[in-house]
Amino acid sequence: MNVENLIDSFSEFKEVKNIDRETMMSILEDVFKTVLEKKYDGAEIFDVIINVDKGDLEIWRNREIVADAEIEDENTQIKLSDALKIEDDYEIGEEVSEQVSFESEFGRRQVLSIRQNLVGRINDLHRDEILKNYQNRVGEIVNAEVYQIWKNEILLQDDEGNDLILPKTEQIPRDFFKKGDNVKSVVKSADLRNNKSHIVLSRIAPEFIERLFEMEVPEVFDGIITIKTVVRMPGERAKVMVESYDDRIDPVGACVGVKGSRIHGIVRELRNENIDVINYTENMNLLITRALSPAKVTSIELNEETKRASVYMTPDQVSLAIGKRGFNIKLAGELTGYEIDVYRDTDGFEDDVSLSEFSDEIDAWVIETLQGIGCDSARSVLEIDAADLVKRTDLEHETVESVLNILKAELEE
């Protein structure tokens, strides 16, 4: 490989990697000077002139003219007699510039070494540019195409062919992708691993919901409505606390849209994750009440020191406040910063207990079976005789009798 082929190949490489001409020139010059420094024990006496577009390379060696008898270093000095052969008017003390022949000074092995060095330098530069770009985009949404699916992660590529990773732990539980699918997610992190860029995406980060709201709700994008907090159980439920800086705009209504038009696309992207949009208020009692939606609260007692809230509600609202697998009350606590304890307010109501509160005594699958026929509380089960329960649930008679005994014992206490 000669110099023209070497420079030509890197001119094409420059276009592929989208590296600007000035940077490419700097890399080429630096690499050639490194080779010259090793060969001549110093590169400061050389000028490297490169034209990447034309594929030209010129190397000039600069030496000081000294008297023939006083020469000490042929790398940095040239005899007067030799200088006069170049130009007949040179004098001692002047500087002579001679062009070095690339082909005669560098062998094939050195040229290949130069090429490998250049490839490494440009790949490193390209990698660093990718990293810098994605480090600046942490928390932003990206669209990427699935090109490989592994057990613990999915590999994607962006529009420029850069590799991105979506780990299983950063996917929504109901996510299912196949090769060629276009996937929305946010950039979670970007760093170096094993000298390669390692860009991790996430679909479970709270920022993912924030960015989706910015895409679907113009008022959020424009900053008229601010998303103050997002808490979520990915794929199950999320609570988004919003505030409007314009009193004329209802932040909850704007985020939900007419007949849910705006939030519907977000819910679909999140695999039907339930989203509660909550209007922020500094009134903590009201905020906790809103956070426990859709349950209706009777009264609240706050302990500011312990950050605990005792919330009272009618028995029929307790299961709503707790929610499926306790998600609703857990997220309400995360949103408000209070540990929330729910109590049944039995004044004026017949005492009853939600079936979900018997999870320590009754198997979860039995509770789910009873809930499947519309029995959400202890009394709703006791109102049906044992034989009818067996027929409607297909449970064993012994199982039904055991459940009835547990429920009766609780209500008789």
N, C-alpha and C positions, 0 to 999 in steps of 0.2 A: 504493500500500500504506500503510495507516494503522498506528498503533502496536499496535492490538489484533491485527491480522493478523500483524504482525511477531513479536510475542511468542508468539502461538498457533503459528506455524510452527516456532518454536524450542522450544516445549514438546514438539511431536511429534518434532523432531530430537533432542532430549535423550533420548527414549525409544529411538529407533533406535540411537543411539551409546552407550547405556547410561552416560550421564553423570549423576552424582549432582546433586541439586537445588542444593546449596551451591556446587558448582563452576560450574554453569550460571549462577547468580545473579552470581557473581564476574566471570565472563566478560562477561555482559551489561552490568553496571555499569561495568566497565573500558572497554568499547567505547564506551558512551554518553559517558563522561567524556572520552575521547579526542576525540570529535566536538565536544563542548562547549568543550574547551580550544582547538581550532582556531577555532571560531566566536567565542568571547568572549575569546580570548587569556588563558586560565586557567580551570581547572576546580575550583579549591579552594573557590570560593564556591558551588558547587552540591552539592545532595544528590540522589542518584538512588535512588528507591525502586521496586523491581520485585517483582511477584508473578507468577512464571512459571506457576504452576498456574492462576491466574485470568486471566492475560493483561493485568494492570494495570501501567502505568508512570506514575510521577509524578516530575517534575523540579522541584525547589525552588531558587530563587536567593536567597542570603542577602546582604543589603547593610547597611552601617552608615548610621545616620541622621546627617546633618550639616546645618548651617545652610544655607539656600538659597544664600547668597552665597559659601559656602566649598566648594561641590562641585567636585571635581577629576576624578573618575573615575566615570562613570555605571555602570560594570560592578560596582564594589565599593561605591559610595556612592549614597544616595538623599536627595533634598531632604526637609527636615522637612515642607514643605507637601504633598508627594506622599505621605509616610508617614501624615500625619494623615487623608488621604482613605481609607486602608485601615483604620486604627484611630485614633479621636480622642484616645487617651491616650498615644500614642507620644511619647518625648522624645529629644533629641539624645544620641547615644552608644549608643542601643539598636540591636538588630539586627532587621531586617525580613525575613521569609521570604515569598516570593511564588511561586506555582506557575506554571511556564512551560508554555505550551500547545505540545504536541509538533507538532500539525498546523500551527500558525501559525509556529513557529520553524524547522521543518525541511521542506525541499521534497522532491519525489519523488526527485530525484537523490541527495540526501543520505541518504534512507531506503534506497535501493538500495545505496548505498555502505556503510551500516551493515550491511545484510544480508550483503553480500559479505565484509565484515570478520569478521562473526560466523561465517559458514560456514568461512572460513579458519582462524580461531582454534580452532573446535571440531574441525575435521579434524586440525589440528596436535596438539591435545590427545589426540584418539583415537589418532593415529599414535604419539605418544610413549608412551601407555599400552600399546599393542601391543608396541612395542620393549622397554619395560621388562619386560613380562611374559616375552617370549622371551629376553631377555638373562639373566633369572634362571633360565631353563630350558635353558641351553646344556648339552649332554650328556644331556638327558632324552629319553625316547622320546615321539613324538607320532604320532597317527593322523590322516591327512589323505586327502582324496579327490582323485583325478586329474581335472582339468577341462580341461587343455590340454596337448598333447604337441608339443614342438618338437624340432628336430634335436639341439641341444646341452643341452637341459634340459626338465624336466617341471614344469608349474605345478600346484600343489595348493591346496586350500582346507581350513582347519580347520573345526570345528563352528560357529564364529562368522563364517565367511566371509572370514577373513583370508588373504591370498595368501602362499604359501610356495613356495620354489624347491628342486628336487632336480636339481642339474646332472648331466650325463652322467658327469663325472669322479667323482662321489660315489655312483654306482650300481654295484652288483655286476655284473660283466661279463655274467652270464646273466639279469639282470633284464629283464623285459618287462612293460610295463603298458599298459592301455588306459583310455580315458576312463570314469570311474565307479568304477575300482578303488580299494580302500582300501589305503593304503600305510603301513607302519611304518618309521620312521627316527628318528635322533636330531637334535636341533638342533645345528648346527655353529657358526653365528654369527648375529648380529642387529645390523644397523647401518643408518645412513642413507645412501641413495644418491639423488642428484638430488631431495632433499627428500622421499623416499619410504622407507618401511620396506623393508629388504632382508633377508629371513630365509632362510638357507640350511640345508638338511637334508643328512644323510649316511647312507648305508647301509654305507659301507666303514670308518668310524671304529671303532677298538677299543672305544670306549664303547658302540657298538651291541650288541656281543656281551655286554658286561658287563650292560647293561640287560635283555637277553633272558634271561640267566641269573637275574637278580633276579626276573623274571616267572615263570620256570618252576621255580626251585629255592627253596623256602621258607627253607631254611637260609642261602642267600645273602642273601635279602631281610631276614632277621632279624639278619644280621651274625654268625651262628655260623661260617659259612664265608666267608672273605675272598678275593676275586679280586685277586691281587697284580700280575699282569701279563697282558696280552693282546697277542699278535703275530699278524699274519695276512697272507696273500695273498688278498685278497677273491675269493670264488668258488672258490678252490682248497683252501687249507688254513689252519687256525688252531691256535695252541697257547695254552691257557689255564692259567696257573699258579695253583693254589688252596692255601689253608691253612685248617685247622680249629682253632678255639679250644677245641674239646671233644674230648678224646682218645678218647671213645667213638664219635665220628662219623668215618667214612671220607669225606674230602672228595671224592675221585674218584668213589666209588660213589654218593654222594648227588647229585652233579652229573649223572652219567650216568643214574641211575635203574634200576629193575628192567627188564631186557631193553632198556635204552636208552630207556625211556619218557619221561624228562625231556629228554634231549638231542635226541630225534628231532624235536620241534617247532622247536627252534633250528636244527638242520641244514636242515630244510625251508624255514624263513624265509630262510636264507642261501643258497638255491639249491644244496643238497647240498654245501656246503663241508665238507670233512673237519675235524673238531675233535678235537684231542688234549688231554685234561684231565690235567694233570701235578701231582702232589703236591709242594709246595715242601719243600725241605730246605736247610740251611746247608752240607751236605756237597756241595761243588762237583762232585766226581767222580760222585757219585750223581745229582746234578741234571742233569748233561750226559748221563749214561746214560739217564735218564728222558726228557730232551728229544729224544733221537735215536730214540725209539720210533717205529715198531715194530721197528727194527733192534736186534740184540743185540750188546753191546760186550764185547770180550775184556779190554782194558785201556786206561787213559788216563794220559797224561803232561801235567801242567799247567805252564805258564810264567807265573807270577804277574806278572812284570814286563811282558811283552809281551801278556798276556791272550790267549795262544794255547793251544789244547788239541790234542794229538796223540792221536787216537783210533784204536785198533787193533781190527780185527774180521775174522772169517773172510770170504773172498771172496764167499760167497753173501749176505752181509749188507750189503755195500758199497752196492749199488744201492738197498736199502731205506733206508739212512742218508741217502743223497743225495736220494732221492725224485724225483718227476716234476719235470723242469726245475730240479732243485736246490732245490726249495722247502723240503723237510724240513730239510736241513742249514742253509740260510739262516735259517729261523725259529728253529731250535735255537740258533744263534749269537746272534740278537737277544734271545732269551729269557734266555740265561745271561750275556750280555755277553762271551763268549769267541769268538775267531776259531777255528773248528773245522776241523782238517785230518784227513781220514780215510785210514788206511793199511790195506792188506791184511795180515792176520796169516796167513802161509803155513805156519807150523809145524804139521805133521801133516795139512796139506791140500794137494791138488793145486793148483798155481798156476792162477789163472783171472783174467779181467778183465771187468768189466761192460761191456756194449756202449755204455752211455751215456758211457763214458770215451773213446770213439773219435769224439766229435762233431766234432773238428777235422779228421779225415781222411775220415769217412764222412758223407754227407748225412743230415740228421735224418729225412727221410721214408723213407730206406732202413732206418735203425735202427728206426724205428717199425714198418715192414713186417715186419722180422725178429722184433721183440718180439711182433707180432701173431700169430705162429705158435708163441709160447712160448720163443723164444730170447732170453734176457736176458744171456748172457755169451758170451765169445769161444769157449770150448770147446763150449758148447751148439750153436753154429753149425757149428764144425768137425767135430762128430760126424755131421753130415748131408752126404752127397755133393752135389756141385755140381748134378747133373741133378735130384736130388730137391728141392733148394732152389729151382731155377728153376720147377719144377712147382708147389710149395706156395706160393711167394710171388708168382709171375707177374712176377718181375724179369727183366731182360735177362740173357742168359748172361754177357756181358762184365762187367756190374755185379756179378754174383755172384762171378766169378773175381777181380775187383779187391778185393772185400770179404775173400775168403778169404786172399788174399796179404797184406793188411794185418794180419789177425788172426794169421796164422802168424808173420809177422815180429815181432810184439809178444811172442808166447809163446816164441819161440826166443831172444830176447835174454837 
